[in-house]
Amino acid sequence: MITYQAIFKAEGICTKIPDAQTMFGAICQSILNLYGESGLDEYLNSFEDKPWFVHSTMMPKGFFPAFKQPLLTLSSIQEQVDQKRNDQKLDLLSQLKKYKKFEYVSQKIFFDYVLSDQISEIKNHLMINGGSIEPDSNCGISVLQDQKNPDQNFMMKQILQTRSGTLTNKLEKDLFYQRQLFFKENSRFMVYLHSNKSKEELKKILSLIEWTGTGPSSSSGFNQFHLESVEKVESPMVSAKTGRICLLSACLPDKDEFDLPRSDYGIESALYRTSYGYIKDSFSGRFNLLSAGSMMKPLENKEFYGQLKRSETKGKPVYHYGIGFVL
């Protein structure tokens, strides 16, 4: 399949950056609007053999999901701490703590190290070239990158907006607060796709997402993304000795797809709901998925992994997008 990169711009306030499942729901609605129920059925049935296309999660342009392999081991931390005086150890631990959790890695680190599965070399690279994990006050997300980049276009601000309770509250604090994300004017987002369809066909489908919305409160003007471009990109040629791959979307693995003991992965578990317009916001089930950024050892090299899971809620079919996208 051909690899494409779609670029989006946020049109206003968002409550979250859409993941692959949220994008899937918006894509299904776009296909329904364009081609009717028969077209939607054709798209869904295509996953049994040759999908129309598979897509990644949406990411800030230039950033990729953080890998799950620890950047610093306990032994390496202990070694550095032992070299410091007692009055310096607390400051060192505070500095090292920020390397424990970050949401994204820069494009350079992803292509130079993550895709080739040389994560163990990142630490040496950062020490030589000057590395940092940008705090929330910089671009609004925690990023591991090889050097500070004051010209980075992406910037996000987050606030908790007071709200009244609704039937869709998932947490107690949701009775009172809703997370709202604001983006710098020239901030952009990217989604990767594999497809045998033409660029024009993909643009026709993805451009309708602006009108269908991606996620909750879209009818109130939230979570609207405008498609700016779809361009063919070259898939990177990677010759990793380990043969591992990095998932760019949450994955519901099929049987015998991965060698788990030789993988570094995160697990995300959540209850999922249907849209209110489809089955009045009903629970569709709990799914446990390998999270985006997981470094997996596949038993067989494929263009994508995982499955589209079909279930039923109140007598109607519900689909969960568990396709693990890889470059």
Secondary structure, DSSP 8 states (H G I E B T S, - for coil): -EEEEEEEEE-S-BSS---HHHHHHHHHHHHHHHHHHHHHHHHHHGGGSS-SEEE---EETTEEE--SS-SS-HHHHHHHHHTS-HHHHHHHHHHHHTTT--SEEEHHHIIIIITTT-GGGHHHHHHHHT-EEE-HHHHSS-EEESS--TT----EEEEEEE----TT--SGGGGTEEEEEEE-TT--EEEEEEESS-HHHHHHHHHTHHHH-SSTTGGGT-S-EEEEEEEE--------SS--EE-SS-B---TT-B-GGG-B--EEEEEEE--HHHHSS-EEEEEEEE-TT-EE-BSS--SEEEEEEEEEETTEEEEEEEEEE--
